[in-house]
Amino acid sequence: MRIATFNVNGVNGRLPRLLEWLEETQPDVACLQELKAPQDKFPKAAIEKAGYGAIWAGQSRWNGVALLARGCEPVETRRCLPGYPSDEQARYIEGAVNGLLIGCLYLPNGNPQPGPKFDYKLAWMERLNDYAAELIEANVPVVLAGDYNVVATDFDIYNPRSWLKDALLQPESREAYTRLLAQGWTDALRHLFPDEPIYTFWDYFRNAWARNAGLRIDHLLLSPSIASRLRDAGVDREVRGREGASDHAPTWILLDD
């Protein structure tokens, strides 16, 4: 079972690239972030024509997440994190697919920091950690996939000196992510490739793609009950180099059925 996460950076503007990637790789599940489309503007017909059922939480101009399943309809179980009922930002959607619970998330960027956006990021991470702990306690098979907007360690970035003031590298962000993993979650890519530089995001500025000046901020976390099923993982780097590409590359895992 191939499960992927992909920050598309505008689902309608980059729809040809998305459909191209779905056709080439045929993931069984695809978690999409940063749709930048209101609920009624999600390209449902094009996605269905490509062979995927979908659930999504849209938002005009910003945010937005979607869960795609090849050849079936995801069974929606949640479309926001618990703990903040007045939160209107579309950043989490969850569904059951082929016996797995898949949480698709788009964690807040948090810039500029310090300030209210960084405070919101840290509060969102606390809500995620609280809910993730409930999932661990329930002992259900879960994949939490998405754009975490956290560079976990200096090994996950080409040059930390250039990003020292960025919210993605702040000690508070990293500490919250470390506590999340400590619950028992497996960071799939780092588990399989502990000593290999891996990037999933390359900024549009400063010729980052050509210089391979990347960051690893797209993660797939596995609950303990399915960690042993992990067989392979990777990043579809070539997608980032195509014309009109997102600044993220699709990141994926392969699980035994």
Secondary structure in CASP SS format (residue, H / E / C, confidence):
PFRMAT SS
TARGET T0000
AUTHOR 0000-0000-0000
METHOD secondary structure of the structure
MODEL  1
M C 1.00
R E 1.00
I E 1.00
A E 1.00
T E 1.00
F E 1.00
N E 1.00
V C 1.00
N C 1.00
G C 1.00
V C 1.00
N C 1.00
G C 1.00
R C 1.00
L H 1.00
P H 1.00
R H 1.00
L H 1.00
L H 1.00
E H 1.00
W H 1.00
L H 1.00
E H 1.00
E H 1.00
T H 1.00
Q C 1.00
P C 1.00
D C 1.00
V E 1.00
A E 1.00
C E 1.00
L E 1.00
Q E 1.00
E C 1.00
L C 1.00
K C 1.00
A C 1.00
P C 1.00
Q H 1.00
D H 1.00
K H 1.00
F C 1.00
P C 1.00
K H 1.00
A H 1.00
A H 1.00
I H 1.00
E H 1.00
K H 1.00
A C 1.00
G C 1.00
Y E 1.00
G E 1.00
A E 1.00
I E 1.00
W E 1.00
A E 1.00
G C 1.00
Q C 1.00
S C 1.00
R C 1.00
W C 1.00
N C 1.00
G C 1.00
V E 1.00
A E 1.00
L E 1.00
L E 1.00
A E 1.00
R E 1.00
G C 1.00
C C 1.00
E C 1.00
P C 1.00
V E 1.00
E E 1.00
T E 1.00
R E 1.00
R C 1.00
C C 1.00
L C 1.00
P C 1.00
G C 1.00
Y C 1.00
P C 1.00
S C 1.00
D C 1.00
E C 1.00
Q C 1.00
A C 1.00
R C 1.00
Y E 1.00
I E 1.00
E E 1.00
G E 1.00
A E 1.00
V E 1.00
N C 1.00
G C 1.00
L E 1.00
L E 1.00
I E 1.00
G E 1.00
C E 1.00
L E 1.00
Y E 1.00
L C 1.00
P C 1.00
N C 1.00
G C 1.00
N C 1.00
P C 1.00
Q C 1.00
P C 1.00
G C 1.00
P H 1.00
K H 1.00
F H 1.00
D H 1.00
Y H 1.00
K H 1.00
L H 1.00
A H 1.00
W H 1.00
M H 1.00
E H 1.00
R H 1.00
L H 1.00
N H 1.00
D H 1.00
Y H 1.00
A H 1.00
A H 1.00
E H 1.00
L H 1.00
I H 1.00
E H 1.00
A H 1.00
N C 1.00
V C 1.00
P C 1.00
V E 1.00
V E 1.00
L E 1.00
A E 1.00
G E 1.00
D E 1.00
Y C 1.00
N C 1.00
V C 1.00
V C 1.00
A C 1.00
T C 1.00
D H 1.00
F H 1.00
D H 1.00
I E 1.00
Y C 1.00
N C 1.00
P H 1.00
R H 1.00
S H 1.00
W H 1.00
L C 1.00
K C 1.00
D C 1.00
A H 1.00
L H 1.00
L H 1.00
Q C 1.00
P H 1.00
E H 1.00
S H 1.00
R H 1.00
E H 1.00
A H 1.00
Y H 1.00
T H 1.00
R H 1.00
L H 1.00
L H 1.00
A H 1.00
Q C 1.00
G C 1.00
W C 1.00
T E 1.00
D E 1.00
A H 1.00
L H 1.00
R H 1.00
H H 1.00
L H 1.00
F C 1.00
P C 1.00
D C 1.00
E C 1.00
P C 1.00
I C 1.00
Y C 1.00
T C 1.00
F E 1.00
W E 1.00
D C 1.00
Y C 1.00
F C 1.00
R C 1.00
N C 1.00
A H 1.00
W H 1.00
A H 1.00
R H 1.00
N C 1.00
A C 1.00
G E 1.00
L E 1.00
R C 1.00
I C 1.00
D E 1.00
H E 1.00
L E 1.00
L E 1.00
L E 1.00
S C 1.00
P C 1.00
S C 1.00
I C 1.00
A H 1.00
S H 1.00
R H 1.00
L E 1.00
R E 1.00
D E 1.00
A E 1.00
G E 1.00
V E 1.00
D C 1.00
R H 1.00
E H 1.00
V H 1.00
R H 1.00
G C 1.00
R C 1.00
E C 1.00
G C 1.00
A C 1.00
S C 1.00
D C 1.00
H E 1.00
A C 1.00
P C 1.00
T E 1.00
W E 1.00
I E 1.00
L E 1.00
L E 1.00
D C 1.00
D C 1.00
END
